[in-house]
Amino acid sequence: MTAQGRQSEPKTVVARLLDLGARYRRSLLVAIVAAVFMSSIGAFDSHRQPPVQRQIYWLTMLLSGTVLGIAIMSVARGLPRLDGRPWLKAAILTLMLWAPATVMVWVITVLMLHTPWRLGNLVSNAGPVLLVSAAMTALNFLADREPAQTHAAAEADAPPMFLERLPARLRGSDLYAVEAQDHYLRLHTSKGADLILMRLSDAIDELEGIEGAQTHRSWWVARDGVDEARRADGRATIRLKDGADVPVSRTYVRALRQAGWF
């Protein structure tokens, strides 16, 4: 290996670590918030420890558990797909995590709190570890939930229900996007824009049959209404055919990328 190759290899490793950190930043953030909470309430008799030691203990415990969970999820990718049953998937992942996490908790507790190496302590940890594993898995699923999308094409004799709500002057137009503004929705179409009184969540339910996706808490965009989708400086935006720029929040970027929008 040349000197140049030896110098470039650490950069590759660092880049991979940064990519992993960015990919799982939500899971790591959930672990940190949970650690602060568990430390503040002195969960599972940890209140007997000094505050600083208690905080370090829970940070070590939950961040290590998150890393272990990421490894378990990588292994679980070979299992049958359960995309339509997320809570069944969460239950399976929790059970897969339970045994190794119980051993991990036992080892960390012995090393950090100087408790004896007793198998009885290992067994007694099983129940609390299952509870915490289930809670952390559920929190991660909620934090990483997929955005609402509609991809099916409308049947010729059954147009999407939402199109019936278009004002008279917009009837027959192509729908580009739906934007929430207070209690109203601004409809972006090929014939212009107008407002209707409706909640975005209700509109998304009625948009079934039009290929599109929610891109932001205030926006739903039809795939055919996109003129350009771009990412720059860490931000993603969509330009509609009417020239309007639509924000894309981080919550929805991954799903849009997987669907080929970017």
C-alpha positions as YAML, in Angstrom:
chain: A
units: angstrom
residues:
- id: 1
  name: MET
  ca: [0.00, 0.00, 0.00]
- id: 2
  name: THR
  ca: [1.35, 3.42, -0.94]
- id: 3
  name: ALA
  ca: [1.72, 6.28, 1.53]
- id: 4
  name: GLN
  ca: [-1.05, 8.07, -0.32]
- id: 5
  name: GLY
  ca: [-3.36, 5.07, 0.15]
- id: 6
  name: ARG
  ca: [-2.55, 4.92, 3.88]
- id: 7
  name: GLN
  ca: [-3.39, 8.61, 4.22]
- id: 8
  name: SER
  ca: [-6.71, 8.37, 2.40]
- id: 9
  name: GLU
  ca: [-8.01, 5.31, 4.29]
- id: 10
  name: PRO
  ca: [-8.72, 7.14, 7.60]
- id: 11
  name: LYS
  ca: [-10.74, 9.72, 5.67]
- id: 12
  name: THR
  ca: [-12.85, 6.94, 4.24]
- id: 13
  name: VAL
  ca: [-13.50, 5.51, 7.72]
- id: 14
  name: VAL
  ca: [-14.35, 8.96, 9.11]
- id: 15
  name: ALA
  ca: [-16.67, 9.62, 6.17]
- id: 16
  name: ARG
  ca: [-18.49, 6.35, 6.82]
- id: 17
  name: LEU
  ca: [-18.88, 7.17, 10.50]
- id: 18
  name: LEU
  ca: [-20.25, 10.61, 9.62]
- id: 19
  name: ASP
  ca: [-22.69, 9.02, 7.17]
- id: 20
  name: LEU
  ca: [-23.87, 6.57, 9.82]
- id: 21
  name: GLY
  ca: [-24.24, 9.39, 12.34]
- id: 22
  name: ALA
  ca: [-26.32, 11.41, 9.89]
- id: 23
  name: ARG
  ca: [-28.45, 8.41, 8.96]
- id: 24
  name: TYR
  ca: [-29.26, 7.51, 12.56]
- id: 25
  name: ARG
  ca: [-29.18, 10.97, 14.13]
- id: 26
  name: ARG
  ca: [-32.83, 10.70, 15.14]
- id: 27
  name: SER
  ca: [-32.22, 7.43, 16.97]
- id: 28
  name: LEU
  ca: [-29.20, 8.93, 18.74]
- id: 29
  name: LEU
  ca: [-31.20, 12.02, 19.68]
- id: 30
  name: VAL
  ca: [-34.01, 9.85, 21.05]
- id: 31
  name: ALA
  ca: [-31.42, 7.97, 23.16]
- id: 32
  name: ILE
  ca: [-29.97, 11.21, 24.56]
- id: 33
  name: VAL
  ca: [-33.40, 12.63, 25.44]
- id: 34
  name: ALA
  ca: [-34.42, 9.32, 27.04]
- id: 35
  name: ALA
  ca: [-31.17, 9.22, 29.03]
- id: 36
  name: VAL
  ca: [-31.79, 12.71, 30.42]
- id: 37
  name: PHE
  ca: [-35.33, 11.67, 31.38]
- id: 38
  name: MET
  ca: [-34.30, 8.37, 33.00]
- id: 39
  name: SER
  ca: [-31.53, 10.12, 34.92]
- id: 40
  name: SER
  ca: [-33.80, 12.92, 36.11]
- id: 41
  name: ILE
  ca: [-36.35, 10.49, 37.59]
- id: 42
  name: GLY
  ca: [-33.67, 8.10, 38.93]
- id: 43
  name: ALA
  ca: [-35.23, 5.15, 37.14]
- id: 44
  name: PHE
  ca: [-34.63, 1.57, 38.36]
- id: 45
  name: ASP
  ca: [-32.97, 2.62, 41.64]
- id: 46
  name: SER
  ca: [-30.37, 4.78, 39.88]
- id: 47
  name: HIS
  ca: [-31.42, 7.67, 42.16]
- id: 48
  name: ARG
  ca: [-28.97, 6.23, 44.68]
- id: 49
  name: GLN
  ca: [-26.08, 7.34, 42.48]
- id: 50
  name: PRO
  ca: [-24.65, 10.90, 42.38]
- id: 51
  name: PRO
  ca: [-26.31, 13.03, 39.64]
- id: 52
  name: VAL
  ca: [-23.27, 13.20, 37.35]
- id: 53
  name: GLN
  ca: [-22.54, 9.48, 37.60]
- id: 54
  name: ARG
  ca: [-26.22, 8.72, 37.07]
- id: 55
  name: GLN
  ca: [-26.33, 10.84, 33.90]
- id: 56
  name: ILE
  ca: [-23.16, 9.24, 32.49]
- id: 57
  name: TYR
  ca: [-24.56, 5.81, 33.32]
- id: 58
  name: TRP
  ca: [-27.83, 6.37, 31.44]
- id: 59
  name: LEU
  ca: [-26.11, 8.03, 28.47]
- id: 60
  name: THR
  ca: [-23.72, 5.08, 28.20]
- id: 61
  name: MET
  ca: [-26.56, 2.61, 28.61]
- id: 62
  name: LEU
  ca: [-29.00, 4.06, 26.08]
- id: 63
  name: LEU
  ca: [-26.44, 5.10, 23.47]
- id: 64
  name: SER
  ca: [-24.90, 1.61, 23.63]
- id: 65
  name: GLY
  ca: [-28.39, 0.15, 23.35]
- id: 66
  name: THR
  ca: [-29.08, 2.32, 20.31]
- id: 67
  name: VAL
  ca: [-25.89, 1.13, 18.60]
- id: 68
  name: LEU
  ca: [-26.89, -2.45, 19.43]
- id: 69
  name: GLY
  ca: [-30.37, -1.77, 18.04]
- id: 70
  name: ILE
  ca: [-28.91, -0.43, 14.79]
- id: 71
  name: ALA
  ca: [-26.87, -3.63, 14.45]
- id: 72
  name: ILE
  ca: [-29.99, -5.74, 15.13]
- id: 73
  name: MET
  ca: [-31.94, -3.77, 12.51]
- id: 74
  name: SER
  ca: [-29.18, -4.46, 9.97]
- id: 75
  name: VAL
  ca: [-29.53, -8.18, 10.62]
- id: 76
  name: ALA
  ca: [-33.33, -7.94, 10.50]
- id: 77
  name: ARG
  ca: [-33.26, -6.59, 6.95]
- id: 78
  name: GLY
  ca: [-33.01, -10.19, 5.79]
- id: 79
  name: LEU
  ca: [-36.38, -11.00, 7.35]
- id: 80
  name: PRO
  ca: [-39.64, -11.00, 5.33]
- id: 81
  name: ARG
  ca: [-40.89, -7.46, 4.66]
- id: 82
  name: LEU
  ca: [-43.37, -6.14, 7.20]
- id: 83
  name: ASP
  ca: [-43.78, -2.60, 5.88]
- id: 84
  name: GLY
  ca: [-47.56, -2.78, 6.16]
- id: 85
  name: ARG
  ca: [-47.39, -3.93, 9.79]
- id: 86
  name: PRO
  ca: [-44.95, -1.57, 11.54]
- id: 87
  name: TRP
  ca: [-45.93, -2.53, 15.10]
- id: 88
  name: LEU
  ca: [-45.44, -6.23, 14.40]
- id: 89
  name: LYS
  ca: [-42.02, -5.34, 13.02]
- id: 90
  name: ALA
  ca: [-41.32, -3.29, 16.16]
- id: 91
  name: ALA
  ca: [-42.31, -6.25, 18.37]
- id: 92
  name: ILE
  ca: [-39.99, -8.61, 16.47]
- id: 93
  name: LEU
  ca: [-37.09, -6.15, 16.72]
- id: 94
  name: THR
  ca: [-37.74, -5.72, 20.46]
- id: 95
  name: LEU
  ca: [-37.56, -9.48, 21.03]
- id: 96
  name: MET
  ca: [-34.39, -9.74, 18.94]
- id: 97
  name: LEU
  ca: [-32.84, -6.94, 20.99]
- id: 98
  name: TRP
  ca: [-33.97, -8.26, 24.39]
- id: 99
  name: ALA
  ca: [-31.36, -10.98, 25.10]
- id: 100
  name: PRO
  ca: [-28.19, -9.14, 23.94]
- id: 101
  name: ALA
  ca: [-29.42, -5.93, 25.58]
- id: 102
  name: THR
  ca: [-29.96, -7.75, 28.89]
- id: 103
  name: VAL
  ca: [-26.35, -8.97, 28.83]
- id: 104
  name: MET
  ca: [-25.13, -5.50, 27.82]
- id: 105
  name: VAL
  ca: [-27.00, -3.85, 30.72]
- id: 106
  name: TRP
  ca: [-25.58, -6.39, 33.16]
- id: 107
  name: VAL
  ca: [-21.99, -5.78, 32.00]
- id: 108
  name: ILE
  ca: [-22.29, -1.97, 31.95]
- id: 109
  name: THR
  ca: [-23.91, -1.93, 35.40]
- id: 110
  name: VAL
  ca: [-21.16, -4.10, 36.88]
- id: 111
  name: LEU
  ca: [-18.37, -2.01, 35.33]
- id: 112
  name: MET
  ca: [-19.84, 1.44, 36.04]
- id: 113
  name: LEU
  ca: [-21.66, 0.89, 39.33]
- id: 114
  name: HIS
  ca: [-19.27, -1.77, 40.69]
- id: 115
  name: THR
  ca: [-21.96, -4.31, 41.43]
- id: 116
  name: PRO
  ca: [-20.97, -8.00, 41.84]
- id: 117
  name: TRP
  ca: [-20.89, -10.42, 38.90]
- id: 118
  name: ARG
  ca: [-23.97, -12.39, 39.92]
- id: 119
  name: LEU
  ca: [-26.15, -14.32, 37.49]
- id: 120
  name: GLY
  ca: [-29.12, -13.41, 39.65]
- id: 121
  name: ASN
  ca: [-28.60, -9.77, 38.70]
- id: 122
  name: LEU
  ca: [-28.53, -10.77, 35.02]
- id: 123
  name: VAL
  ca: [-31.88, -12.54, 35.35]
- id: 124
  name: SER
  ca: [-33.46, -9.71, 37.36]
- id: 125
  name: ASN
  ca: [-32.50, -7.26, 34.60]
- id: 126
  name: ALA
  ca: [-34.53, -9.12, 31.97]
- id: 127
  name: GLY
  ca: [-37.89, -7.56, 32.83]
- id: 128
  name: PRO
  ca: [-36.76, -3.89, 32.99]
- id: 129
  name: VAL
  ca: [-34.65, -4.33, 29.85]
- id: 130
  name: LEU
  ca: [-37.64, -5.68, 27.93]
- id: 131
  name: LEU
  ca: [-39.71, -2.69, 29.05]
- id: 132
  name: VAL
  ca: [-37.05, -0.14, 28.10]
- id: 133
  name: SER
  ca: [-36.29, -1.92, 24.79]
- id: 134
  name: ALA
  ca: [-39.97, -1.84, 23.82]
- id: 135
  name: ALA
  ca: [-40.25, 1.84, 24.75]
- id: 136
  name: MET
  ca: [-37.10, 2.83, 22.82]
- id: 137
  name: THR
  ca: [-38.16, 0.83, 19.76]
- id: 138
  name: ALA
  ca: [-41.60, 2.46, 19.80]
- id: 139
  name: LEU
  ca: [-40.08, 5.95, 20.16]
- id: 140
  name: ASN
  ca: [-37.75, 5.32, 17.23]
- id: 141
  name: PHE
  ca: [-40.61, 4.06, 15.07]
- id: 142
  name: LEU
  ca: [-42.64, 7.15, 15.89]
- id: 143
  name: ALA
  ca: [-39.70, 9.48, 15.26]
- id: 144
  name: ASP
  ca: [-38.90, 7.75, 11.97]
- id: 145
  name: ARG
  ca: [-42.46, 7.20, 10.73]
- id: 146
  name: GLU
  ca: [-42.98, 7.40, 7.00]
- id: 147
  name: PRO
  ca: [-44.87, 10.35, 5.57]
- id: 148
  name: ALA
  ca: [-48.38, 9.98, 4.19]
- id: 149
  name: GLN
  ca: [-48.24, 9.31, 0.45]
- id: 150
  name: THR
  ca: [-50.58, 8.31, -2.35]
- id: 151
  name: HIS
  ca: [-49.19, 6.47, -5.35]
- id: 152
  name: ALA
  ca: [-52.10, 4.65, -6.95]
- id: 153
  name: ALA
  ca: [-53.50, 6.00, -10.21]
- id: 154
  name: ALA
  ca: [-57.17, 6.94, -10.15]
- id: 155
  name: GLU
  ca: [-59.67, 4.72, -11.92]
- id: 156
  name: ALA
  ca: [-61.40, 6.34, -14.88]
- id: 157
  name: ASP
  ca: [-64.85, 5.94, -13.27]
- id: 158
  name: ALA
  ca: [-63.70, 6.82, -9.76]
- id: 159
  name: PRO
  ca: [-61.80, 10.13, -9.65]
- id: 160
  name: PRO
  ca: [-60.16, 11.10, -6.33]
- id: 161
  name: MET
  ca: [-62.74, 12.49, -3.91]
- id: 162
  name: PHE
  ca: [-60.70, 15.63, -3.30]
- id: 163
  name: LEU
  ca: [-61.10, 16.87, -6.89]
- id: 164
  name: GLU
  ca: [-64.79, 17.41, -6.22]
- id: 165
  name: ARG
  ca: [-63.80, 20.14, -3.76]
- id: 166
  name: LEU
  ca: [-62.10, 22.29, -6.39]
- id: 167
  name: PRO
  ca: [-63.80, 25.68, -6.81]
- id: 168
  name: ALA
  ca: [-65.80, 26.08, -10.03]
- id: 169
  name: ARG
  ca: [-63.15, 28.14, -11.78]
- id: 170
  name: LEU
  ca: [-60.51, 25.46, -11.14]
- id: 171
  name: ARG
  ca: [-62.57, 22.45, -12.26]
- id: 172
  name: GLY
  ca: [-60.84, 20.41, -14.94]
- id: 173
  name: SER
  ca: [-57.38, 21.72, -14.02]
- id: 174
  name: ASP
  ca: [-54.33, 19.69, -13.06]
- id: 175
  name: LEU
  ca: [-53.70, 19.75, -9.31]
- id: 176
  name: TYR
  ca: [-50.09, 20.65, -8.50]
- id: 177
  name: ALA
  ca: [-50.08, 20.96, -4.71]
- id: 178
  name: VAL
  ca: [-52.08, 21.61, -1.57]
- id: 179
  name: GLU
  ca: [-50.72, 24.13, 0.93]
- id: 180
  name: ALA
  ca: [-52.06, 24.57, 4.47]
- id: 181
  name: GLN
  ca: [-52.60, 28.19, 5.54]
- id: 182
  name: ASP
  ca: [-54.17, 28.50, 8.99]
- id: 183
  name: HIS
  ca: [-57.58, 26.78, 8.72]
- id: 184
  name: TYR
  ca: [-57.57, 26.95, 4.91]
- id: 185
  name: LEU
  ca: [-55.89, 25.10, 2.06]
- id: 186
  name: ARG
  ca: [-54.41, 26.92, -0.90]
- id: 187
  name: LEU
  ca: [-54.83, 24.80, -4.03]
- id: 188
  name: HIS
  ca: [-52.10, 25.19, -6.65]
- id: 189
  name: THR
  ca: [-53.37, 24.14, -10.10]
- id: 190
  name: SER
  ca: [-52.74, 24.63, -13.79]
- id: 191
  name: LYS
  ca: [-55.56, 27.22, -13.82]
- id: 192
  name: GLY
  ca: [-54.27, 29.21, -10.88]
- id: 193
  name: ALA
  ca: [-54.75, 29.07, -7.11]
- id: 194
  name: ASP
  ca: [-57.65, 29.39, -4.70]
- id: 195
  name: LEU
  ca: [-58.56, 28.71, -1.05]
- id: 196
  name: ILE
  ca: [-60.93, 26.19, 0.50]
- id: 197
  name: LEU
  ca: [-61.78, 25.58, 4.16]
- id: 198
  name: MET
  ca: [-60.33, 22.19, 5.12]
- id: 199
  name: ARG
  ca: [-57.60, 20.52, 7.18]
- id: 200
  name: LEU
  ca: [-54.54, 19.14, 5.39]
- id: 201
  name: SER
  ca: [-54.81, 15.76, 7.13]
- id: 202
  name: ASP
  ca: [-58.37, 15.34, 5.84]
- id: 203
  name: ALA
  ca: [-57.32, 16.45, 2.36]
- id: 204
  name: ILE
  ca: [-54.54, 13.85, 2.23]
- id: 205
  name: ASP
  ca: [-57.06, 11.11, 2.97]
- id: 206
  name: GLU
  ca: [-59.19, 12.27, 0.03]
- id: 207
  name: LEU
  ca: [-56.19, 12.62, -2.32]
- id: 208
  name: GLU
  ca: [-55.85, 8.85, -2.55]
- id: 209
  name: GLY
  ca: [-55.67, 8.08, -6.24]
- id: 210
  name: ILE
  ca: [-53.29, 10.90, -7.19]
- id: 211
  name: GLU
  ca: [-49.60, 10.07, -7.17]
- id: 212
  name: GLY
  ca: [-48.01, 12.44, -4.70]
- id: 213
  name: ALA
  ca: [-46.49, 12.89, -1.27]
- id: 214
  name: GLN
  ca: [-46.46, 15.10, 1.77]
- id: 215
  name: THR
  ca: [-43.22, 17.10, 1.73]
- id: 216
  name: HIS
  ca: [-43.74, 19.29, 4.78]
- id: 217
  name: ARG
  ca: [-46.23, 19.57, 7.61]
- id: 218
  name: SER
  ca: [-47.97, 22.26, 5.54]
- id: 219
  name: TRP
  ca: [-47.60, 20.83, 2.01]
- id: 220
  name: TRP
  ca: [-48.76, 17.93, -0.12]
- id: 221
  name: VAL
  ca: [-47.43, 17.81, -3.70]
- id: 222
  name: ALA
  ca: [-48.69, 15.91, -6.75]
- id: 223
  name: ARG
  ca: [-45.92, 14.13, -8.63]
- id: 224
  name: ASP
  ca: [-47.13, 15.55, -11.94]
- id: 225
  name: GLY
  ca: [-47.04, 19.06, -10.49]
- id: 226
  name: VAL
  ca: [-43.27, 19.00, -9.97]
- id: 227
  name: ASP
  ca: [-41.16, 21.07, -12.34]
- id: 228
  name: GLU
  ca: [-37.87, 20.53, -10.51]
- id: 229
  name: ALA
  ca: [-36.70, 18.84, -7.30]
- id: 230
  name: ARG
  ca: [-33.30, 19.87, -6.02]
- id: 231
  name: ARG
  ca: [-31.00, 19.57, -3.03]
- id: 232
  name: ALA
  ca: [-28.34, 22.17, -2.20]
- id: 233
  name: ASP
  ca: [-26.52, 23.28, 0.95]
- id: 234
  name: GLY
  ca: [-28.16, 20.47, 2.92]
- id: 235
  name: ARG
  ca: [-31.68, 21.64, 2.01]
- id: 236
  name: ALA
  ca: [-34.23, 20.13, -0.33]
- id: 237
  name: THR
  ca: [-36.84, 22.11, -2.23]
- id: 238
  name: ILE
  ca: [-39.38, 21.45, -4.96]
- id: 239
  name: ARG
  ca: [-40.44, 23.91, -7.64]
- id: 240
  name: LEU
  ca: [-43.97, 23.51, -8.95]
- id: 241
  name: LYS
  ca: [-45.00, 24.02, -12.55]
- id: 242
  name: ASP
  ca: [-46.67, 27.29, -11.48]
- id: 243
  name: GLY
  ca: [-43.32, 28.56, -10.17]
- id: 244
  name: ALA
  ca: [-44.05, 28.16, -6.46]
- id: 245
  name: ASP
  ca: [-41.23, 26.83, -4.29]
- id: 246
  name: VAL
  ca: [-42.19, 24.07, -1.84]
- id: 247
  name: PRO
  ca: [-40.10, 23.30, 1.28]
- id: 248
  name: VAL
  ca: [-39.12, 19.72, 2.01]
- id: 249
  name: SER
  ca: [-38.52, 18.99, 5.69]
- id: 250
  name: ARG
  ca: [-36.06, 16.35, 6.89]
- id: 251
  name: THR
  ca: [-38.94, 14.14, 8.01]
- id: 252
  name: TYR
  ca: [-39.88, 13.47, 4.39]
- id: 253
  name: VAL
  ca: [-36.57, 13.63, 2.50]
- id: 254
  name: ARG
  ca: [-35.67, 9.94, 2.79]
- id: 255
  name: ALA
  ca: [-39.05, 8.66, 1.58]
- id: 256
  name: LEU
  ca: [-39.02, 11.11, -1.33]
- id: 257
  name: ARG
  ca: [-35.51, 10.06, -2.27]
- id: 258
  name: GLN
  ca: [-36.49, 6.38, -2.15]
- id: 259
  name: ALA
  ca: [-39.50, 7.16, -4.38]
- id: 260
  name: GLY
  ca: [-37.17, 8.77, -6.94]
- id: 261
  name: TRP
  ca: [-38.16, 12.40, -6.47]
- id: 262
  name: PHE
  ca: [-34.50, 13.44, -6.00]
...
